[in-house]
């Protein structure tokens, strides 16, 4: 593929995990549940042994694990995944018991305690809850406890979902400022093309997180391989890079994969973070998976934000989508549909519609009051891409 030469670097370094002190490991549902046939206790025991070795070497490890719904289906005797949200939530509630029991038993063999952490997008979107979650996780790893994190599928709906555990792993990586995110899957890593269709496809050993060519390699949003998960891993690596974390995608079925990575062996695909690390508050803004609303900007406003480091003024906004309140996170979109920034709105949606395309000097005469001259102040705004 033409993008391969741009995405892959000249020579693959040793594993980015080797120098990491704080690591987030995510294991996929197909690995945890043996391709949906119930929990694979042998695999869970192997990962526990490897993570225990990492902890014994002075590292802090957080585990993000899928598998609750699949395990719940197994326990309830359901042959096919239900579609009704209340049945999915019920399966998650039943399956989470088995998932946590399996991890608690496996880690107890090495004298390690585990803690269950269930998160929703709302936990990470609210600044106070975000900081509380970070404090709790940091305390747990400092105590040598292994947090087992999953999305809280028993209560989540489409409106508050993180969406997938690759994204959740990246969010947790940024939340606790981990050094590296390891995504264990049933694939060897990212290939230059779908190896099931293209026999000439080769494994990408190392790449720059956020390189647009990587998303094409992962199959794009509409391909079967993309829907299967490699695209979400590429996007997760891009998200984790915002806090300076590297990402490794490797096969979880390989023996001693975590300890080999920690020993410096280059396994799978490494996505190196080469972007400037965002400050904590702006990282929180960038990490919002769901937005309260959208602001459509003209070309001048996009230029003022992206090239001149200015705040967003109402006169540069040509449209407002959604219903949001003052202080909620909204996205800023260029005329071509790209999201170029996001930030905290100084005015709710209704007021924003009344003052768009107007100079700031007219805000008070239009609304009868004025809070700030900017729709979003640059201190509460983060650029994307």
N, C-alpha and C positions, 0 to 999 in steps of 0.2 A: 504494500500500500504506500502511496506517495507520501503520506504524513509520517511514516515510521521514522524516517531519517531525521525529522524535526523533533519528534517526541522523545526518542531514545538518545541518551548521551553516549559519548564515544566509548567509555569503558565503565562497566558496572562496578560500583564500590562494594566494599564489604557491607554487611547488613547494617542498616541504620538503627537497628534495635540494639546493637552491641554497646553503644554509648548511652542508651536511654536509661533514665532512672525511674520515670513514671510511665507506665504502659497501659493502654486500653486494648483489650483483646475482645473481638466480637466473633462469635461462632454462629453460623447459619443454621436454619431449621433443618435442612437436609442432612447436616452432619449430626446434630443433636438427636434427631429422631430416626436416624437410619433410613432416610428418604421416606419419612412419613409412617414408618412401621412401628412406632413407639420409641421410647427413649433408648438410646444406645448407651447403656451403662458402662460398657467397656471403654467407649470413646470418652465419656465424661471422666472416667477414672484416669485415663491417659493425660487429659488436659489438666486435671487437678495435680497430677504428679509433676508435670512440666511447670505449671504456675508456681507450685510449692518450691521448685528449684529456683525459679526467678526470685521469689520472695527471700529465699535463703541466701541469695547472692546480694541482697541489699536493695532490691528493686521494689517498687510499689506497683500493684497490678489491680486493675478494675476489669471485670468481665461483663460484657453485654451479650446476653444469650437469647436467641429465638427459641421456639419450640413449644410454648405453652398451649397454643390452640391445637397443634398436631397431637400433643400428648393428651389433651382433653378429649379429642375425638376418639383416640384409642381407648381411653378409659370408659367413655360413654358408649362404645361400640358403634360409632358412626363411620360408615365406609367412605362417605364423600363429605367434603367441606361444605358446611351450611352457608346459605346466603343471607339469611335474616340476621340482623345485627344483634338481636337479643340472644340468638343461639350461638353466635360467635363469641359473645361476651361470656356466656355460660361455659362454653368449651374452654375459654381462656382461664376462667376462675377455677375450674376443675384441674386443668392441666398445669397451672402454676404451682399447685401443691406438689405434684409429682416432680416437676422440674427443680424446685427448691430442695425437696427431699433428696434427690439424686446428688445435687451439688454439695449439700451439707454433709451427707454420708461420705462422699468421695474426699472432700477436703479434711474431714475429721481424721482420716487415716494418716494425715501429715501434721496433725495438731493445729490445724488452722480453722478459725471461725469464719462463717460467711454471714452476710447481711443482705436481705432482699430490699431492693429499691425499685419501685414502680413509678415511672414518670409519664406525664402527658405533655403535650405542647404548651398547655397553660402553665405548667410548672416552670417552664423555661422562658415563656413570654413575659411573665410578671417578674419585674426586677427584684422585688423582695423575695419571692419564692426561689428565683434563680440563685440569689446569693445564699439563701438558706440551704439549698441543695448542694451548692459548692462547699459550704462549710461542713456539712454532714459527711460528704464523700471524702474530703480531705482529712477529717478526723478519723474516719474508719481506716483509711489506708495507713495513716500514721500509727494506728494501733495494731497494724498487721492483719486486719480483717479483710477478707475478699468480698467487696460488694458485687452482688449479682444483679444486674440491671436489665429490665425489660420495659417495653412500653406497656402502660396499664390498659390492656385491651378489655378489661372487665368494665370500664367506664367510658372509654374513648368513643367518639363518633367521628365522622368525616371532618367535622368542623374543627376538632381539636387534636387530630392525629398528627404525630410526627411523620408517619407514612411507612417507614421501613427501618430496620435495625442497623443498616449501614449508615443512614443519616443519623440515627440516634447515637451510634458509636462516635461519629464525628462531633456531634453536639456535646457529648460527654467529654471527649478529648479537649475541646475548647473550654468547657466548663471548669475542668480541674487543671487546665494548662499542662496536659500530658506531653511527653516528648515524642511519642510515636503511637499510631493507631495500627493495630494488626487485624486485618479482616481475613478470617479463615473461611474458606469456601470449598466447594467440590471441584473447583478448577485450579489449574497450576498457576494462573495469574492472567494478566492481560496479554492477548495476542494481537498481532498486527491486523488480523482479520479473523473471522469465525473459523476456527480450525476444523469444525465439522463440515464446512462447505469448501474451504480453501486449503488444500494440502500444502501449499507453500507458506502458510501463515507461520510466523515465528514468535516466540515468547519475548515480550519486551521486558528486559531486565531492570532498567531504571529509566525514569522519565521525570519531567518537571510537572509537578501538580498544577493543574489549571491550564495546561497546554490544550488549545482547542482541538488539535489533531487526535487527542486521546479519546474524546467523545465519539468521533467518527470510527475509531478502532473498536470501541465498545459496542458498536452497532447502531448508534443513534436511537432516538426515542421510540421509533416505530418498529424496530426489528425484534425478532424473537429472542436473540441473545441479549439485547438491551433490556427487554422486559424481564428476562430471567435473572438479572441482577448485576452484570458486569458494569453497566452504565451507572447504576446507583453507587457502585464502589468508586468509579472514577470521579463522580460528583462528590462523594464523601471525602475523597482525598483532597479535592479542591477546597472543600469547606474546612477540613482540618488544617490545611496549610495557612489559613487566615490567622491562626494563633501560633504559627511557626512549627507545627507538628508535621513530621513525615508520616507516610502511610505505606504499609506493606500488604499486598494481597497475595496470599499463599494457600496451598491446598492443605486443608485440615486433616486429610486422611494420611498424610505423610507422617512417618514415625519421627518423634522428637522434633517436630517442626519449630516449636517455640524455643526450645533449648538450643537448637542449631542456629536459629536467628540470633539469639542472645550471645552465642559464641562467636558470631561474626560471619557465619556462612550466608551468602547471598541466595536466598530461597524466594521463588516467586517474583513478583514485580514490586519494585520500590518506587514510590512517588516522593520526590524530594521537594521540600518547601523552599522556594526561592523568593517568595514575596515578603514584603515588610510586615512584621507582626503587628496586628492591630492592638490598640490600647483596649483595656478590659471593657469599658463602657461601649465603645464602638463595636467590639467583638460581639457583645450581647445584641446590639442592633442588627448586625449582619447575620446573626444566627437565627433570626426569626424565620421559621419555615412557612408560616402563614401570616399574611398581612391584613390589617384592618381595612385598608383601602388603597386606592391607586390614584396618583396624580400624573396627568399627561402634560409633558413640558414641550415648549417650543425649542427650536435649535439654539436660540440665544441663551435660554436658561440652562440647557445641557452644557453648553460651553462655559458658562459662568461657574457651574458646579465642578465640572471635570477638569478644566484647564486653569481656572482662576481662583479656585478655593473659596468661592463665595457662598453665602447663604441663599436659600431659595425664596425669592420674593413672589408675591401673588401675581404680578404682571407677567411672569414667565409661565404661568400655568394655564393651559387651554382646556382642560377637562378634569372632572373629579368622578371617580367610580367608588361605589361602596358607601356604607354609613359608618363613620368612625367618630370617636370623641376626641376632644383635645387631649394630647399626651399619648395617644396610641401610635403604633408604628405603621407608617404608610410607605409604599414604594413609589419611586419617581421614575417615569418611563419616557424614553426618547421618542421622537416621531416615528422611528422605525420599529417600535415595540420592545426595544431592549430596556431592561431595568438597569438604570445607571447609578441609582443611589436609593437609600432608604433612611428614614429618620422619624423623629417624634414631631407630630403636627402641633403647631401652636393654636390651631383653630379646628373645630369640628367640621364634618363634611358639609353641613348646611351653610355655615358661615363661609367656608372655603369656596363654595359655589357662587356665593354672592360677591366675593371680592376678587375672583380670578380675572385675569387680564386687566386689573386695575392697579395703578401705582399705590404704594404704601401710604402716601399722603392722604388717600381717600378712604382708608379703612374706617376711621372714626365716623365720617359722615355717612357711610353706608350702613355700618353696624350699630352706630350709636355709642360705641366704645372701641377701645383699641388695647390689645394686650401687648403684642410685639409687632414690629414692622415686617418681620419675616414670617413666611408660612412655615418654614423649618430653618432654625438657626444652624449654622455650620458646626457648632459644638455638639449638636444633637443629630448629626448627619454623617453617614458613612458611604463612601463611594464603593461601587462594586465593579468587578471585572477589570 
